[in-house]
C-alpha cells in the first residue's frame, strides 16, 4: 500500500489534511529540502508527492532527479497565493525532452 | 569509424554484411517504436494540459474559500477543526506497459463512512466557507490523482522517446553509413586483389610460354 504526501506552506497543506492525505508543512528552504529527501526515499513508500509550486524553485534539482523514476511522482500544485503557472513547466520540459523543441 | 583498422578479408565482409542487415532491421523497428511512442506521448500531453487546468482552477477555488474561512475563524480553531480527518486514502499502484515503458497506474480507495460526510468537524463552530473549501478540494481529488498518473507517464515516456531517438539517430547517421563504407572498402580491396592476381598470372603465363617455346 502506498502513501500520498502533500508538502508546502502550512496554510496550503491544511485543507488536504481533511481529505486524508499525509501533510507535511514546511517553512524555509532547508526544511523543505530535508522533508523532500525524506519523503522521496523509496522506503517511505510515497507514490505521489504533491508539492506547492513555490517550493519547486528551491528544490528544482532534487525534483529533477526523480523525473525518470517510477516512484515517487512529484506533482506541483498551486499554493494559497494562487497559481503561478509553474505546474505547466513539467509539461514543457517533457515536451522539450521528447520532441527537441517546445511545440506547444 | 576507422576503415584503416579493418582487415579486408571475405570473412570480415560477410560479418559486416550480416551486421548491416541487423542494423537496418533494428533501425526500422526503433523508428516505428519512436513514432508510436510519440503518438501516445502527444495524446498524454494533451490530457495532462486539460487536467492541469482543471486541478489548478479547482485548487485555486478551494484556496480562496480557505482564505476566507481562515479570516473568519481563528487559526487555532481552523487547525482543530481539521486535525482528525474523517477519511483515509489508500493508494494502490500497478503498472501498465506502453511500448516497453512501465508506467504507474494508481488506484485509490477512500475509506469514508459516507462520501457526502467528509467534514471532520461539527458545523456549529466552523464557518460555511470551510465547508466550501473542503467540498471543492474533494471535488478535484480524483482529477489530482489522474494528473499525477498522467504527469508521471508523460515524464517516463519523454525519457524513453529521448533514448529511442538517440538510438535511431546513431544507427541512421553513424553505424549504418560506417558499415556501408567499410563494406565498400573491403569489396573494392578484394576486387583489386583479384585484378592484381589475374595480371600477375597473365604475366607469368607469358614468361613461361616465352621460355618454353620462344614466342610471346
Interface residues (C-beta under 8 A of the other chain):
Chain A: X1 X2 X3 X4 X11 X12 X14 X15 X16 X17 X18 X19 X20 X21 X47 X48 X50 X67 X68 X70 X71 X73 X75 X77 X78 X79 X80 X82 X83 X87 X88 X90 X91 X93 X94 X95 X97 X98 X99 X100 X104
Chain B: X38 X41 X45 X48 X49 X52 X55 X56 X59 X60 X62 X63 X66 X67 X70 X78 X79 X82 X83 X85 X86 X87 X88 X89 X90 X91 X92 X93 X95 X102 X103 X104 X106 X108 X110 X111 X118 X119 X120 X133 X134 X137 X138 X141 X144 X145 X147 X148 X149 X151 X152 X154 X155 X156 X157 X158 X159 X161 X162 X165
